[in-house]
Amino acid sequence: MKKILLTGIILSVLIAPSFASAITLDELQVQLAVLLQQIKLLQSQLPETQDEDDVIQPTCHTSNLWSWDYATQSCKGNVGEGDCDRDADCNTGYCAKDIGKKYGQVSTMDVCENKSSTTTQPSITVTAPNGGERWQLGNTHTILWTPYENTPTLINSSSQVTAYLEKVVNGKYVNIGKIVACGKASIHWEGSLDKCNSGNVAQPGNGYYIRLVNNQTGAQDRSDRPFTLIRKGYLGADLMINGSDNAITIPEGGATYNVSWKSNAESCRIASFNEILEPILGLSSSGNRSIRLNPNSSSYDQALSLYCTSKNEIEGSAYDQVAITANSANDFIQIISPNGGESINLNDKVFINWAGATKGGNMEKVSIALYKNDKSFKWIVTDMPTSGGNYFYYWYPSETIFSNEVANNVFKIYIIGYKTGGGSVTDISDSPFSIVPPTPQPSITVTSPNGGEKWQLGSTHSILWSPYNYNPNVNPSGDVVAYLDKLV
């Protein structure tokens, strides 16, 4: 525009004087010199113009963020938008090739990015499950990825990475839920989704994928091919002694028994405690053999246990046992925990554990009561079937008492064991324990952005909050989700 303006001024000067015959050449040159000075003055007052390449065009898209040829030279994409074909298609000036998996899209998708972000952040690649696996729900399975480093630097450490279970529905990946490890290290998963002990578990079926997200770098990856979840209990195991599942009492000096087993898992082992039997490893999925068993010299019931595992066609395990009663002279039941002095949170999951023995028989069921101030207060469970030497019950105090009933050092556990042949044995905690109010959950306060900030789109900004502590977990980044809101 500047060049056109000046040309117009010069032409008008040269053409206008039709009466030039009355003006000498010297006078005309003087007038031209004056005009040129005026032109220079006008040039200094004109605003600086920008090259067309310096202007970042605002995005012209309003919907359908992910589509082929979404970003073009005339309608450029911002950071994290695709598909682009060339650097000129992006406001960032860089079209990163074949990184769609990072954003949960197909691997061949090209995406607009800042050059610095693509070269400095580590990628992440799912290695298990990566296609074709068959995992039985209820057993522990390990989700693996690469690269991984926990020390000296954190590269895709388990504290940084969140896993999601996905399925393809109508050609699109759909999030089924967040994988939760429920207290286990790394990402070892049994099937729980979103929150432990919530009852929300993955359903059996095929066509599942695992998507991993590094919550700090944004790196993502998904299983290359789908895998399958098998219903809990599909793998089974059955152990018999002399053709029966019933408890046995081994005489003094020991005896030889016909032990048989069968399972649809791939391999099995038989083991016990208290030197009743040396472990027998590497057994086939079914068989029988004569095995010499030593007497149970402990004061409580034990068990001969069958453990079967499968790793190839299906990954999972199964378990069965036959009770071996104690050779003690007296029947008894004994509370192991809580047995006094404990301080239990109202919302905790409490492991009630006990030992017991019945001479020549079996303890077929138990009832458990909560005592308060040495008086019967409330039943926890009644007539619960039990077998073998592994006696326990998971109890949530909040399901038994109200928050206004908690107190210090006034509670005991009272247990009744009912014998197969009739009669019962009882025990009570040695001393009182406490049930205390639930621990307040930590609050969370946004510290940045908290008002007044001006953030440039396309650049990386940190969202901060307080309190925060990685260990113990106080509002860790893996538990926190940020949303962008607007007051309308």
One Martini backbone bead per residue (centre of mass of N, CA, C, O) as a GRO file, in nm:
protein
  488
    1MET     BB    1   0.056   0.063  -0.018
    2LYS     BB    2   0.298   0.261  -0.010
    3LYS     BB    3   0.380   0.248  -0.313
    4ILE     BB    4   0.113   0.349  -0.439
    5LEU     BB    5   0.104   0.631  -0.308
    6LEU     BB    6   0.371   0.750  -0.425
    7THR     BB    7   0.309   0.716  -0.725
    8GLY     BB    8   0.062   0.902  -0.729
    9ILE     BB    9   0.212   1.163  -0.653
   10ILE     BB   10   0.419   1.177  -0.884
   11LEU     BB   11   0.223   1.175  -1.125
   12SER     BB   12   0.063   1.434  -1.050
   13VAL     BB   13   0.306   1.626  -1.088
   14LEU     BB   14   0.384   1.559  -1.392
   15ILE     BB   15   0.088   1.616  -1.520
   16ALA     BB   16  -0.048   1.887  -1.419
   17PRO     BB   17   0.144   2.106  -1.575
   18SER     BB   18   0.006   2.258  -1.856
   19PHE     BB   19   0.169   2.548  -1.787
   20ALA     BB   20   0.490   2.511  -1.837
   21SER     BB   21   0.562   2.757  -2.026
   22ALA     BB   22   0.566   2.958  -1.758
   23ILE     BB   23   0.800   2.761  -1.661
   24THR     BB   24   1.091   2.691  -1.560
   25LEU     BB   25   1.312   2.439  -1.505
   26ASP     BB   26   1.424   2.538  -1.234
   27GLU     BB   27   1.148   2.574  -1.091
   28LEU     BB   28   1.059   2.276  -1.116
   29GLN     BB   29   1.293   2.150  -0.950
   30VAL     BB   30   1.221   2.293  -0.687
   31GLN     BB   31   0.937   2.172  -0.652
   32LEU     BB   32   1.030   1.873  -0.645
   33ALA     BB   33   1.207   1.894  -0.391
   34VAL     BB   34   0.978   1.972  -0.201
   35LEU     BB   35   0.804   1.719  -0.247
   36LEU     BB   36   1.012   1.507  -0.150
   37GLN     BB   37   1.021   1.608   0.141
   38GLN     BB   38   0.720   1.554   0.198
   39ILE     BB   39   0.731   1.250   0.147
   40LYS     BB   40   0.930   1.177   0.373
   41LEU     BB   41   0.749   1.280   0.599
   42LEU     BB   42   0.513   1.082   0.543
   43GLN     BB   43   0.674   0.820   0.582
   44SER     BB   44   0.741   0.867   0.891
   45GLN     BB   45   0.416   0.863   0.967
   46LEU     BB   46   0.380   0.588   0.887
   47PRO     BB   47   0.293   0.281   0.963
   48GLU     BB   48   0.401  -0.017   1.033
   49THR     BB   49   0.431  -0.304   0.858
   50GLN     BB   50   0.336  -0.641   0.802
   51ASP     BB   51   0.405  -0.934   0.738
   52GLU     BB   52   0.212  -1.197   0.653
   53ASP     BB   53   0.382  -1.416   0.823
   54ASP     BB   54   0.342  -1.261   1.113
   55VAL     BB   55   0.044  -1.355   1.101
   56ILE     BB   56  -0.182  -1.509   1.316
   57GLN     BB   57  -0.431  -1.702   1.251
   58PRO     BB   58  -0.720  -1.774   1.349
   59THR     BB   59  -0.913  -2.011   1.418
   60CYS     BB   60  -1.182  -2.174   1.205
   61HIS     BB   61  -1.276  -2.373   1.420
   62THR     BB   62  -1.570  -2.541   1.600
   63SER     BB   63  -1.533  -2.851   1.514
   64ASN     BB   64  -1.400  -3.144   1.473
   65LEU     BB   65  -1.092  -3.177   1.567
   66TRP     BB   66  -1.082  -3.474   1.433
   67SER     BB   67  -0.946  -3.476   1.101
   68TRP     BB   68  -0.893  -3.484   0.787
   69ASP     BB   69  -0.762  -3.190   0.702
   70TYR     BB   70  -0.813  -2.978   0.932
   71ALA     BB   71  -0.539  -2.850   0.855
   72THR     BB   72  -0.458  -2.542   0.686
   73GLN     BB   73  -0.340  -2.259   0.542
   74SER     BB   74  -0.636  -2.116   0.574
   75CYS     BB   75  -0.681  -2.326   0.843
   76LYS     BB   76  -0.520  -2.332   1.114
   77GLY     BB   77  -0.352  -2.508   1.359
   78ASN     BB   78  -0.305  -2.593   1.675
   79VAL     BB   79  -0.204  -2.727   1.944
   80GLY     BB   80  -0.315  -3.060   1.911
   81GLU     BB   81  -0.395  -3.053   1.601
   82GLY     BB   82  -0.584  -3.260   1.361
   83ASP     BB   83  -0.493  -3.283   1.048
   84CYS     BB   84  -0.176  -3.251   0.893
   85ASP     BB   85   0.074  -3.189   0.614
   86ARG     BB   86   0.217  -2.913   0.696
   87ASP     BB   87   0.369  -2.652   0.847
   88ALA     BB   88   0.164  -2.435   0.717
   89ASP     BB   89  -0.093  -2.563   0.884
   90CYS     BB   90   0.049  -2.418   1.136
   91ASN     BB   91   0.090  -2.187   1.389
   92THR     BB   92   0.373  -2.325   1.483
   93GLY     BB   93   0.534  -2.444   1.217
   94TYR     BB   94   0.456  -2.758   1.302
   95CYS     BB   95   0.433  -3.096   1.163
   96ALA     BB   96   0.381  -3.385   1.321
   97LYS     BB   97   0.461  -3.714   1.254
   98ASP     BB   98   0.304  -3.990   1.354
   99ILE     BB   99   0.134  -3.897   1.663
  100GLY     BB  100  -0.161  -3.989   1.734
  101LYS     BB  101  -0.128  -4.167   1.996
  102LYS     BB  102  -0.074  -3.927   2.191
  103TYR     BB  103  -0.404  -3.842   2.128
  104GLY     BB  104  -0.586  -4.107   2.068
  105GLN     BB  105  -0.510  -4.184   1.779
  106VAL     BB  106  -0.401  -4.265   1.505
  107SER     BB  107  -0.069  -4.314   1.417
  108THR     BB  108  -0.091  -4.142   1.127
  109MET     BB  109  -0.135  -3.885   1.266
  110ASP     BB  110  -0.100  -3.540   1.217
  111VAL     BB  111   0.043  -3.283   1.441
  112CYS     BB  112   0.034  -2.992   1.601
  113GLU     BB  113   0.352  -2.849   1.716
  114ASN     BB  114   0.608  -2.793   1.916
  115LYS     BB  115   0.931  -2.857   1.878
  116SER     BB  116   1.022  -2.877   2.177
  117SER     BB  117   0.802  -3.088   2.275
  118THR     BB  118   0.890  -3.327   2.073
  119THR     BB  119   1.207  -3.351   2.175
  120THR     BB  120   1.188  -3.369   2.514
  121GLN     BB  121   0.967  -3.581   2.536
  122PRO     BB  122   0.878  -3.874   2.634
  123SER     BB  123   0.763  -4.156   2.546
  124ILE     BB  124   0.498  -4.417   2.513
  125THR     BB  125   0.470  -4.788   2.539
  126VAL     BB  126   0.281  -5.052   2.505
  127THR     BB  127   0.344  -5.409   2.609
  128ALA     BB  128   0.112  -5.468   2.843
  129PRO     BB  129  -0.136  -5.513   2.675
  130ASN     BB  130  -0.094  -5.575   2.296
  131GLY     BB  131  -0.250  -5.838   2.208
  132GLY     BB  132  -0.444  -6.141   2.275
  133GLU     BB  133  -0.502  -6.141   2.554
  134ARG     BB  134  -0.620  -6.344   2.854
  135TRP     BB  135  -0.789  -6.216   3.132
  136GLN     BB  136  -0.860  -6.289   3.457
  137LEU     BB  137  -1.072  -6.195   3.672
  138GLY     BB  138  -0.927  -6.144   4.008
  139ASN     BB  139  -0.650  -6.130   3.899
  140THR     BB  140  -0.317  -6.048   3.869
  141HIS     BB  141  -0.206  -5.783   3.648
  142THR     BB  142   0.046  -5.648   3.429
  143ILE     BB  143   0.123  -5.326   3.330
  144LEU     BB  144   0.322  -5.235   3.048
  145TRP     BB  145   0.618  -5.022   2.966
  146THR     BB  146   0.788  -4.791   2.732
  147PRO     BB  147   0.974  -4.618   2.896
  148TYR     BB  148   1.152  -4.689   3.221
  149GLU     BB  149   1.209  -4.478   3.523
  150ASN     BB  150   1.274  -4.429   3.885
  151THR     BB  151   1.598  -4.420   3.874
  152PRO     BB  152   1.706  -4.102   3.908
  153THR     BB  153   1.480  -4.068   3.699
  154LEU     BB  154   1.164  -3.976   3.573
  155ILE     BB  155   1.026  -4.227   3.346
  156ASN     BB  156   0.728  -4.331   3.343
  157SER     BB  157   0.623  -4.361   3.613
  158SER     BB  158   0.368  -4.480   3.810
  159SER     BB  159   0.308  -4.186   3.926
  160GLN     BB  160   0.258  -4.063   3.618
  161VAL     BB  161   0.071  -4.304   3.535
  162THR     BB  162  -0.228  -4.368   3.346
  163ALA     BB  163  -0.487  -4.609   3.314
  164TYR     BB  164  -0.707  -4.724   3.047
  165LEU     BB  165  -1.017  -4.857   2.958
  166GLU     BB  166  -1.102  -4.975   2.626
  167LYS     BB  167  -1.331  -4.934   2.342
  168VAL     BB  168  -1.483  -5.014   2.037
  169VAL     BB  169  -1.738  -4.779   1.917
  170ASN     BB  170  -1.827  -4.706   1.616
  171GLY     BB  171  -1.503  -4.653   1.555
  172LYS     BB  172  -1.454  -4.566   1.863
  173TYR     BB  173  -1.295  -4.473   2.142
  174VAL     BB  174  -1.395  -4.594   2.470
  175ASN     BB  175  -1.425  -4.516   2.797
  176ILE     BB  176  -1.461  -4.733   3.078
  177GLY     BB  177  -1.198  -4.678   3.272
  178LYS     BB  178  -0.996  -4.653   3.543
  179ILE     BB  179  -0.713  -4.787   3.650
  180VAL     BB  180  -0.686  -4.971   3.962
  181ALA     BB  181  -0.459  -5.108   4.212
  182CYS     BB  182  -0.534  -5.128   4.515
  183GLY     BB  183  -0.233  -5.089   4.676
  184LYS     BB  184  -0.050  -5.154   4.449
  185ALA     BB  185   0.220  -5.171   4.281
  186SER     BB  186   0.203  -5.011   4.035
  187ILE     BB  187   0.016  -5.181   3.763
  188HIS     BB  188  -0.185  -5.394   3.937
  189TRP     BB  189  -0.462  -5.585   3.810
  190GLU     BB  190  -0.816  -5.712   3.880
  191GLY     BB  191  -1.073  -5.488   3.767
  192SER     BB  192  -1.082  -5.218   3.876
  193LEU     BB  193  -1.272  -4.902   3.860
  194ASP     BB  194  -1.177  -4.566   3.956
  195LYS     BB  195  -1.247  -4.737   4.243
  196CYS     BB  196  -1.197  -4.884   4.524
  197ASN     BB  197  -1.456  -5.078   4.642
  198SER     BB  198  -1.717  -4.982   4.445
  199GLY     BB  199  -1.807  -5.222   4.223
  200ASN     BB  200  -1.638  -5.123   3.977
  201VAL     BB  201  -1.610  -5.347   3.709
  202ALA     BB  202  -1.505  -5.526   3.472
  203GLN     BB  203  -1.622  -5.684   3.190
  204PRO     BB  204  -1.661  -5.941   3.018
  205GLY     BB  205  -1.456  -5.956   2.716
  206ASN     BB  206  -1.387  -5.812   2.413
  207GLY     BB  207  -1.204  -5.537   2.273
  208TYR     BB  208  -0.972  -5.440   2.450
  209TYR     BB  209  -0.792  -5.151   2.583
  210ILE     BB  210  -0.486  -4.981   2.662
  211ARG     BB  211  -0.438  -4.654   2.804
  212LEU     BB  212  -0.164  -4.436   2.830
  213VAL     BB  213  -0.080  -4.163   3.068
  214ASN     BB  214   0.121  -3.889   3.106
  215ASN     BB  215   0.049  -3.635   3.336
  216GLN     BB  216   0.308  -3.448   3.258
  217THR     BB  217   0.370  -3.486   2.931
  218GLY     BB  218   0.120  -3.636   2.756
  219ALA     BB  219   0.190  -3.906   2.693
  220GLN     BB  220   0.073  -4.167   2.462
  221ASP     BB  221  -0.089  -4.501   2.458
  222ARG     BB  222  -0.191  -4.801   2.279
  223SER     BB  223  -0.290  -5.081   2.209
  224ASP     BB  224  -0.257  -5.242   1.912
  225ARG     BB  225  -0.447  -5.468   2.027
  226PRO     BB  226  -0.680  -5.656   2.143
  227PHE     BB  227  -0.829  -5.781   2.444
  228THR     BB  228  -0.926  -6.020   2.707
  229LEU     BB  229  -1.192  -6.077   2.944
  230ILE     BB  230  -1.232  -6.303   3.205
  231ARG     BB  231  -1.412  -6.450   3.413
  232LYS     BB  232  -1.451  -6.505   3.727
  233GLY     BB  233  -1.373  -6.855   3.771
  234TYR     BB  234  -1.295  -7.005   3.512
  235LEU     BB  235  -1.072  -7.094   3.676
  236GLY     BB  236  -1.019  -7.415   3.821
  237ALA     BB  237  -1.019  -7.615   4.139
  238ASP     BB  238  -0.962  -7.966   4.261
  239LEU     BB  239  -0.941  -8.120   4.583
  240MET     BB  240  -0.851  -8.459   4.700
  241ILE     BB  241  -0.898  -8.696   4.977
  242ASN     BB  242  -0.999  -8.994   4.925
  243GLY     BB  243  -1.243  -8.862   4.744
  244SER     BB  244  -1.251  -8.593   4.936
  245ASP     BB  245  -1.338  -8.265   5.091
  246ASN     BB  246  -1.301  -8.345   5.367
  247ALA     BB  247  -1.184  -8.340   5.659
  248ILE     BB  248  -0.877  -8.432   5.825
  249THR     BB  249  -0.705  -8.669   6.048
  250ILE     BB  250  -0.381  -8.716   6.135
  251PRO     BB  251  -0.201  -8.941   6.263
  252GLU     BB  252   0.029  -9.046   6.446
  253GLY     BB  253   0.310  -9.062   6.220
  254GLY     BB  254   0.121  -9.073   5.991
  255ALA     BB  255   0.006  -9.092   5.635
  256THR     BB  256  -0.137  -9.240   5.345
  257TYR     BB  257  -0.263  -9.073   5.048
  258ASN     BB  258  -0.506  -9.001   4.807
  259VAL     BB  259  -0.422  -8.754   4.570
  260SER     BB  260  -0.639  -8.534   4.391
  261TRP     BB  261  -0.658  -8.345   4.071
  262LYS     BB  262  -0.814  -8.049   3.900
  263SER     BB  263  -0.773  -7.840   3.598
  264ASN     BB  264  -0.785  -7.558   3.351
  265ALA     BB  265  -0.509  -7.514   3.393
  266GLU     BB  266  -0.162  -7.567   3.334
  267SER     BB  267  -0.056  -7.561   3.643
  268CYS     BB  268   0.064  -7.716   3.957
  269ARG     BB  269   0.048  -7.711   4.327
  270ILE     BB  270   0.146  -7.854   4.648
  271ALA     BB  271   0.067  -7.735   4.985
  272SER     BB  272   0.193  -7.653   5.323
  273PHE     BB  273   0.209  -7.643   5.672
  274ASN     BB  274   0.389  -7.759   5.935
  275GLU     BB  275   0.521  -8.018   5.786
  276ILE     BB  276   0.305  -8.193   5.630
  277LEU     BB  277   0.443  -8.085   5.349
  278GLU     BB  278   0.625  -8.088   5.081
  279PRO     BB  279   0.645  -7.924   4.814
  280ILE     BB  280   0.474  -7.970   4.495
  281LEU     BB  281   0.598  -7.924   4.180
  282GLY     BB  282   0.508  -7.930   3.844
  283LEU     BB  283   0.217  -7.994   3.786
  284SER     BB  284  -0.034  -8.091   3.636
  285SER     BB  285  -0.376  -8.028   3.585
  286SER     BB  286  -0.383  -8.347   3.640
  287GLY     BB  287  -0.420  -8.600   3.909
  288ASN     BB  288  -0.250  -8.872   4.098
  289ARG     BB  289  -0.128  -8.958   4.438
  290SER     BB  290   0.079  -9.085   4.674
  291ILE     BB  291   0.078  -8.927   5.004
  292ARG     BB  292   0.268  -8.829   5.272
  293LEU     BB  293   0.136  -8.728   5.587
  294ASN     BB  294   0.159  -8.517   5.845
  295PRO     BB  295   0.076  -8.413   6.132
  296ASN     BB  296  -0.112  -8.173   6.310
  297SER     BB  297   0.071  -7.999   6.568
  298SER     BB  298  -0.104  -7.782   6.604
  299SER     BB  299  -0.370  -7.571   6.755
  300TYR     BB  300  -0.473  -7.557   6.449
  301ASP     BB  301  -0.600  -7.548   6.158
  302GLN     BB  302  -0.528  -7.675   5.841
  303ALA     BB  303  -0.394  -7.719   5.495
  304LEU     BB  304  -0.436  -7.855   5.177
  305SER     BB  305  -0.297  -7.705   4.882
  306LEU     BB  306  -0.414  -7.577   4.560
  307TYR     BB  307  -0.214  -7.441   4.286
  308CYS     BB  308  -0.320  -7.272   3.984
  309THR     BB  309  -0.182  -7.187   3.657
  310SER     BB  310  -0.198  -6.935   3.384
  311LYS     BB  311  -0.024  -6.788   3.071
  312ASN     BB  312  -0.121  -6.835   2.781
  313GLU     BB  313  -0.425  -6.845   2.697
  314ILE     BB  314  -0.458  -6.780   3.012
  315GLU     BB  315  -0.451  -6.533   3.267
  316GLY     BB  316  -0.429  -6.711   3.582
  317SER     BB  317  -0.609  -6.851   3.877
  318ALA     BB  318  -0.636  -7.124   4.125
  319TYR     BB  319  -0.816  -7.265   4.423
  320ASP     BB  320  -0.765  -7.524   4.682
  321GLN     BB  321  -0.889  -7.718   4.978
  322VAL     BB  322  -0.801  -7.925   5.268
  323ALA     BB  323  -0.868  -7.998   5.577
  324ILE     BB  324  -0.650  -8.007   5.878
  325THR     BB  325  -0.672  -8.114   6.175
  326ALA     BB  326  -0.599  -8.092   6.489
  327ASN     BB  327  -0.413  -8.278   6.757
  328SER     BB  328  -0.563  -8.166   6.981
  329ALA     BB  329  -0.746  -8.199   7.281
  330ASN     BB  330  -0.890  -7.919   7.220
  331ASP     BB  331  -1.132  -7.712   7.162
  332PHE     BB  332  -1.107  -7.403   6.959
  333ILE     BB  333  -1.104  -7.034   6.965
  334GLN     BB  334  -0.900  -6.752   6.821
  335ILE     BB  335  -0.824  -6.429   6.838
  336ILE     BB  336  -0.604  -6.218   6.654
  337SER     BB  337  -0.789  -5.994   6.495
  338PRO     BB  338  -0.885  -5.777   6.697
  339ASN     BB  339  -0.707  -5.780   7.039
  340GLY     BB  340  -0.604  -5.491   7.114
  341GLY     BB  341  -0.520  -5.134   7.077
  342GLU     BB  342  -0.659  -5.049   6.840
  343SER     BB  343  -0.702  -4.802   6.567
  344ILE     BB  344  -1.009  -4.752   6.397
  345ASN     BB  345  -1.143  -4.660   6.115
  346LEU     BB  346  -1.463  -4.631   6.016
  347ASN     BB  347  -1.367  -4.667   5.689
  348ASP     BB  348  -1.229  -4.918   5.719
  349LYS     BB  349  -1.063  -5.222   5.638
  350VAL     BB  350  -1.113  -5.512   5.832
  351PHE     BB  351  -0.913  -5.780   5.968
  352ILE     BB  352  -1.064  -6.066   6.071
  353ASN     BB  353  -0.886  -6.299   6.283
  354TRP     BB  354  -0.861  -6.664   6.324
  355ALA     BB  355  -0.843  -6.956   6.527
  356GLY     BB  356  -0.897  -7.326   6.498
  357ALA     BB  357  -1.034  -7.631   6.669
  358THR     BB  358  -1.151  -7.978   6.604
  359LYS     BB  359  -1.191  -8.281   6.723
  360GLY     BB  360  -1.274  -8.484   6.463
  361GLY     BB  361  -1.361  -8.222   6.287
  362ASN     BB  362  -1.563  -7.925   6.213
  363MET     BB  363  -1.585  -7.578   6.140
  364GLU     BB  364  -1.868  -7.457   5.969
  365LYS     BB  365  -1.928  -7.191   6.154
  366VAL     BB  366  -1.978  -6.831   6.217
  367SER     BB  367  -2.005  -6.569   6.470
  368ILE     BB  368  -2.002  -6.201   6.485
  369ALA     BB  369  -1.938  -5.960   6.744
  370LEU     BB  370  -1.996  -5.643   6.894
  371TYR     BB  371  -1.842  -5.493   7.166
  372LYS     BB  372  -1.952  -5.266   7.441
  373ASN     BB  373  -1.852  -5.247   7.742
  374ASP     BB  374  -1.886  -5.569   7.772
  375LYS     BB  375  -2.128  -5.564   7.554
  376SER     BB  376  -2.358  -5.642   7.353
  377PHE     BB  377  -2.422  -5.465   7.041
  378LYS     BB  378  -2.341  -5.601   6.744
  379TRP     BB  379  -2.373  -5.757   6.454
  380ILE     BB  380  -2.166  -5.858   6.185
  381VAL     BB  381  -2.200  -6.185   6.165
  382THR     BB  382  -2.394  -6.479   6.060
  383ASP     BB  383  -2.349  -6.793   5.973
  384MET     BB  384  -2.057  -6.834   5.852
  385PRO     BB  385  -1.903  -7.008   5.638
  386THR     BB  386  -1.634  -7.255   5.704
  387SER     BB  387  -1.289  -7.356   5.615
  388GLY     BB  388  -1.022  -7.455   5.738
  389GLY     BB  389  -0.733  -7.248   5.849
  390ASN     BB  390  -0.860  -6.983   5.699
  391TYR     BB  391  -0.959  -6.733   5.915
  392PHE     BB  392  -1.180  -6.474   5.784
  393TYR     BB  393  -1.292  -6.113   5.787
  394TYR     BB  394  -1.434  -5.845   5.618
  395TRP     BB  395  -1.465  -5.520   5.778
  396TYR     BB  396  -1.703  -5.244   5.798
  397PRO     BB  397  -1.785  -5.037   6.047
  398SER     BB  398  -1.993  -4.847   5.887
  399GLU     BB  399  -2.200  -5.107   5.867
  400THR     BB  400  -2.257  -5.111   6.198
  401ILE     BB  401  -2.194  -4.811   6.271
  402PHE     BB  402  -2.211  -4.493   6.377
  403SER     BB  403  -2.050  -4.191   6.412
  404ASN     BB  404  -2.183  -4.146   6.714
  405GLU     BB  405  -2.043  -4.444   6.823
  406VAL     BB  406  -1.772  -4.369   6.866
  407ALA     BB  407  -1.468  -4.491   7.045
  408ASN     BB  408  -1.243  -4.539   7.313
  409ASN     BB  409  -1.164  -4.834   7.447
  410VAL     BB  410  -1.465  -5.034   7.405
  411PHE     BB  411  -1.394  -5.260   7.200
  412LYS     BB  412  -1.498  -5.596   7.085
  413ILE     BB  413  -1.448  -5.930   6.980
  414TYR     BB  414  -1.699  -6.182   6.915
  415ILE     BB  415  -1.681  -6.548   6.889
  416ILE     BB  416  -1.852  -6.822   6.713
  417GLY     BB  417  -1.805  -7.177   6.694
  418TYR     BB  418  -1.942  -7.430   6.485
  419LYS     BB  419  -1.985  -7.764   6.502
  420THR     BB  420  -2.065  -8.034   6.322
  421GLY     BB  421  -2.146  -8.224   6.588
  422GLY     BB  422  -2.177  -7.997   6.777
  423GLY     BB  423  -2.144  -7.720   6.925
  424SER     BB  424  -1.911  -7.476   7.080
  425VAL     BB  425  -1.691  -7.192   7.041
  426THR     BB  426  -1.515  -6.919   7.217
  427ASP     BB  427  -1.427  -6.559   7.184
  428ILE     BB  428  -1.233  -6.267   7.298
  429SER     BB  429  -1.089  -5.996   7.324
  430ASP     BB  430  -0.842  -5.913   7.544
  431SER     BB  431  -0.883  -5.607   7.453
  432PRO     BB  432  -0.955  -5.300   7.380
  433PHE     BB  433  -1.071  -5.091   7.115
  434SER     BB  434  -1.081  -4.847   6.855
  435ILE     BB  435  -1.324  -4.616   6.709
  436VAL     BB  436  -1.282  -4.370   6.469
  437PRO     BB  437  -1.308  -4.115   6.296
  438PRO     BB  438  -1.284  -4.009   5.999
  439THR     BB  439  -1.059  -3.901   5.785
  440PRO     BB  440  -1.001  -3.618   5.655
  441GLN     BB  441  -1.012  -3.489   5.357
  442PRO     BB  442  -0.834  -3.329   5.148
  443SER     BB  443  -0.807  -3.043   5.027
  444ILE     BB  444  -0.839  -2.798   4.748
  445THR     BB  445  -0.621  -2.541   4.595
  446VAL     BB  446  -0.593  -2.300   4.377
  447THR     BB  447  -0.284  -2.122   4.260
  448SER     BB  448  -0.268  -2.199   3.935
  449PRO     BB  449  -0.484  -2.019   3.817
  450ASN     BB  450  -0.623  -1.723   4.027
  451GLY     BB  451  -0.611  -1.452   3.868
  452GLY     BB  452  -0.506  -1.242   3.586
  453GLU     BB  453  -0.398  -1.420   3.393
  454LYS     BB  454  -0.196  -1.458   3.079
  455TRP     BB  455  -0.243  -1.708   2.838
  456GLN     BB  456  -0.084  -1.863   2.582
  457LEU     BB  457  -0.168  -2.026   2.327
  458GLY     BB  458   0.057  -2.309   2.272
  459SER     BB  459   0.160  -2.304   2.553
  460THR     BB  460   0.311  -2.397   2.852
  461HIS     BB  461   0.125  -2.463   3.157
  462SER     BB  462   0.088  -2.451   3.511
  463ILE     BB  463  -0.110  -2.634   3.729
  464LEU     BB  464  -0.183  -2.540   4.065
  465TRP     BB  465  -0.176  -2.684   4.407
  466SER     BB  466  -0.331  -2.710   4.744
  467PRO     BB  467  -0.224  -2.968   4.864
  468TYR     BB  468   0.103  -3.146   4.807
  469ASN     BB  469   0.188  -3.508   4.794
  470TYR     BB  470   0.336  -3.793   4.686
  471ASN     BB  471   0.460  -3.884   4.989
  472PRO     BB  472   0.197  -3.907   5.058
  473ASN     BB  473  -0.114  -3.910   4.918
  474VAL     BB  474  -0.169  -3.564   4.822
  475ASN     BB  475  -0.302  -3.473   4.555
  476PRO     BB  476  -0.223  -3.627   4.314
  477SER     BB  477  -0.213  -3.612   3.974
  478GLY     BB  478  -0.366  -3.891   3.934
  479ASP     BB  479  -0.636  -3.767   4.103
  480VAL     BB  480  -0.640  -3.510   3.923
  481VAL     BB  481  -0.887  -3.298   3.766
  482ALA     BB  482  -0.913  -3.065   3.502
  483TYR     BB  483  -1.121  -2.775   3.437
  484LEU     BB  484  -1.285  -2.565   3.202
  485ASP     BB  485  -1.437  -2.261   3.289
  486LYS     BB  486  -1.748  -2.059   3.256
  487LEU     BB  487  -1.926  -1.765   3.302
  488VAL     BB  488  -2.288  -1.741   3.192
   0.00000   0.00000   0.00000
